[in-house]
Amino acid sequence: MPLSKFALTLMFGVALAGGGTIMAEAKPGIKKQPFGKTSDGQAVDLYTLTNARGAEAGVITYGGTVVTLKVPDRRGALADVVLGCDTVEAYEKNTAYLGALIGRYGNRIAKGEFTLNGTKYTLAKNNGENHLHGGIKGFDKVVWTATPLQAGRGGPALKLTYVSRDGEEGYPGNLTVTVTYTLTAANELRIDYSATTDKATVLNLTHHSYFNLAGEGSGDVLGHELYINADRFTPTDEGAIPTGELRAVKGTPMDFRTPTTIGARINQETDEQIRLGKGYDHNWVLNKQRAGALSLAARAYEPKTGRVMEVYTTEPGMQFYSGNYLDGTIAGKGGKTYQRRHGFCLETQHYPDSPNKPNFPTTTLNPGRRYTQTTVYKFSAR
């Protein structure tokens, strides 16, 4: 007896007119395949995680980069919702940190220097006079060691490990970092971070995917509605370094406590912070009932597809960046070009320049202690 259309859909999925595939039941697992080589000859592998509902996450060992993330819309149609590239060469040339793991220090350190336990450390100045995202060769530009895990926390998982040597990019201590990506049955991309050091150092790890819930390459994200669970943010100077103030969002374009489209106030240049950031590129001080608890940081909604992304984190802060510096020069997937504001980032973190701001939560990691943080990107539709 031939299978019904309904049965075929459950088994394999059905292509939709206009693109996309109906989400189908699938066997959860992880698949490995070559992705190419770096310019110095290191092999890079692609691991594709698939959950029981057919969602997919593709991660390469170069930069621990999420290259694809396929999740359903309100009809069940899958689409890739992260910006990315097709080749290792394109990622090596990429200066926008598309989908990468960021370290040792996510975001900026003023004038590329800090003092720890009486010793002054000097870092690369790769963002004007400041240090950004770990330096010239941060964690986004190294090849990580991968260990696939068929059964992680509720789904297939990939454990990535990197040892950052004492003095790398100017940072003290031999640092061993482990990051585990898990694609759960609840359509969550869970990221668990862990690190230890043999010498006091500073550490602020994060993830830098650019999201477009309508599908990557589909245009700008200004129509996305965004909620951020924060009463305060950290205003910056002209170099995007926090002033040290924790300022109330009330009455400013930074107030996303009621869901608001990204584009509603993004060009409100009468506001100094919008003008300095050329849009949104700021850290929000997340509302926390208990420090270190995994709690809701943000929720994004794309009305055309109905896709929803919730962000949960143990971190005290989150950088919302509206893709202001994307300019069409990155070789995107399938020949697509990513123009200004074609993606947005929600980077969970400690606050920028914390090593130079004693009033901010500390980013110091000492020997004998373990750094941990967890961030979850949860997808649904309505």
Buried (B, 14 or more C-beta within 10 A) or exposed (E): EEEEEEEEBBEBBBEBEEEBBBBBEBEBBBEEEEBBBBEEEEEBBBBBBBBBBBBBBBBBBBBBBBBBBBBBBEEBBBBBBBBBBBEBBBBBEBEBBBBBBBBBBBBBBBBBBBEBEEEEBEBBBBBBEBBBBBBEEBBBBBBBEBEBBEEBBBBBBBBBBBEBEEEBBBBBBBBBBBBBBBBBEBBBBBBBBBBBBEBBBBBBBBBBBBBBBBBBBBEBBBBBBBBBBBBBBBBBEEBBBBEBEBBEBEEBBBBBBEEBBBBBBBBEEEBEBBEBBBBBBBBBBBBBEEEEEBBBBBBBBBEEBBBBBBBBBBBBBBBBBBBBEBEEEBBBBEEBEBBBBBBBBBBBBBBBBBBBBEEBBEBBBBEEEEBEBBBBBBBBBE
